[in-house]
Amino acid sequence: MIQVNTNEAKNQLSYLLSKVEKNHEKIKICRNGKPIALLVPLDGLRDPLKQNPKLTGVKIHEDPTTPLDEEDWPDLLR
């Protein structure tokens, strides 16, 4: 894994992205010697906007955004 500081990452971003894209390298970006970010290739990562196939059968029959009535709140929170 390549480790660079934030200044190097800023100055060499195109080069670092090409290493990630072509060689599937992971790049750790550090500030003051402490890791703050990880630059990784996207292949193999799940797209967070794609629907999870395990949830295709789930049906929500009520609108979860509607406010609760007074009696629906637990006594502790009324």
N, C-alpha and C positions, 0 to 999 in steps of 0.2 A: 504494500500500500504506500502510495506517495503521500508525503506530508509537506504542506506548504503553509507559509504565514499569509495573512490577509492581503498584505501588499503584493506578494508574489502572485496570489490568486487573481488579484485585480489586474496586474500587468500582463499575466500570461493566460487569461481566461480562455481564449480561443485555442491555444495549444493544449491546455488541460482538458478542455472539452473533447478535442480530437483524440487524446489518449483514452479518455473514458469511452468514447464512441467506437474507436477502432480496436483497442486492446482490452476493452471491458475492465479497465483498471478502476480502482476506488481511490479517491483522493480526499485526504483528511485536511481540512482547513482549520488553522489554529490562530488564536489571538493571544499574544503574550505567552506562548507555549502551551496554552490550554485548547483542546479541541472544541470547536464551536459548530462545525458543519461537516457533512460528508457528501461528496459528489460521487454519485453512483450511476451506472447505466440503468435505463428504465426497463430494458427487456428483462422479463422475469418478475417484475414488480406488478402487483395487481393494480389495475386502474381504479382509483377510488370512486369514480363516477359511474362505473359499470355495475349493473345490478348483480348482487350475489345470487348465484343459482339456487342456493339453499333457501332463499327467501321468496322464491317465485310463487309458492302456494300461500303465502301470508296475505290475509285480507283484513283490512281495518274497516270496521263498520261504523265507527263514530269519528267525528272530527277531533283529533287530539289537541287542536288549538282553541277549542271553545272553552270559555271560563267555567270553572266549577260552580255549582250552586252552593249556598251556605251549608246545606246539610251534607254535601259530598266531602267537605273538608274534615279532617280528623279533629276531634275535640281539642286536642293540644294546640292546634294551629288556628282555632277560631278566635 
